[in-house]
Amino acid sequence: MQVDFLREKFLKFFQSKKHKIVESDSLVPKDDPTVLFTPAGMNQFKKEFLGFDSGFKRAATSQRCLRTDDLDKVGKTSSHHTFFEMLGNFSFGDYFKEEAIAWAWEFLTKELKISRDRLWVSVYKDDFEAYGIWKDKIGIPVKKIVKLGDKDNFWPAEAKTKGPNGPCGPCSEIFYDFGVDIGCGKPDCSPACSCGRFVEIWNLVFTQFNRKDDGTLESLPNKNIDTGMGLERLASVMEGKQSNFEIDLFAPIVKEIKKRITVKIASEKEFVYAIADHLRAAVFCIYDGVLPSNEGRGYVVRKIIRKSLLHLKTLGINEPLMNKLVPLVAQVMRVPYPDLKDKQEDIALVILNEEKNFINVLGSSEELFKSKFDAFIEKPDSETVGNVAFMLHDTYGIPLELTCQWLDKHKVCFSRKAFEQAMEEQRLRSKSGSAMKGDVFDAKGLGLKLDATKFTGYKENST
Ligand code: SER
């Protein structure tokens, strides 16, 4: 499989550049309260970025990651995922911009033989050093070096103005050009355009500053490198596919879902791709010990599974199917995760349970609607109805369309504005729960300066 080949090639390449190959960390970050799930390769190296000596100054990984910020885009775009693998090379006070850029270029153009004509780069607008390296050392024509600002070429994005505090720095991205036939067709189209012609494949972060409380950027004593390249995205480039979901990694899963479709709809592909993505996410969350529940990480897993079940329902698949597809995930991921096969039955059981529960909820939705909305037939209160519709969506995963059908039929007034406002509030809450907050590298949270643990078990059962 192309992904297996690329993963191995990447790790071997950086091994040859004296990097220690480190295992992927769990999706549940250890001793790190700043994130709910591991969102990037650098997360397991926060201590090393702060100067902690682990005995190695260079590392390379293929990190399993989960991001939920773009959940609603998954399946609709060619390259958004919840679960994905991120290839990364890291320097902890060792090499810096020159080597990071040169090796990224060498890997793409020499090892993978991607034509240099297809590659464009972006640099942070004030980063003359990176600009100079791309132009003079690598020989990229200036028209293919795009200067971008805080949102696109600083990591974390907009950290300069909005925080969080901690190490941060300008970054430089490498883009693959799918060609003039793709996207907007404008003659001045470039990586700054979001039409889809240019796809970012690699982000090189030059972690050289420490953002302080007053927003100043202090130079770090050690300059670090943190790079991240989406494996599925790279595979789509290498396989000549415009969608990540068309690569061989997803093919057997997509095929199996398509076989069972009984209702034909125009956006079939989007739903199938989203289900395939969410299936992998659910499998790896459970693999890492996160079970569906109503809180925190467990709620994310529940939401992902329920979203897939609604998509399956739309496609006319009303029987539990996701659990049956778990062995296919174990099969396509067998090279990096050979132990997944031994766990597949347990994982499938957890998913089956969740599927049955939600299918029951959907089956009893009529009862639920009656109990929640009957009172509003006589006494209209569109705002409260909007809030309750949101609660049904958020707690039970009942889609708004289903609720609206019932409300329409029973002539109950509904405020979409109230629903959307409640949705936005929840989005902000979950964003602050899943994104990095406070200090990016919270030394205390990382266990570097922990107070002594007090034993309270003589007086309390839980603490
Ligand atoms: N941390 C950076 C990112 O997530 C590069 O790995 O894009």
Boltz pocket constraint, residues with backbone or C-beta under 6 A from the ligand:
constraints:
  - pocket:
      binder: B
      contacts: [[A, 39], [A, 40], [A, 41], [A, 42], [A, 88], [A, 155], [A, 203], [A, 204], [A, 205], [A, 226], [A, 227], [A, 228], [A, 229]]
      max_distance: 6.0
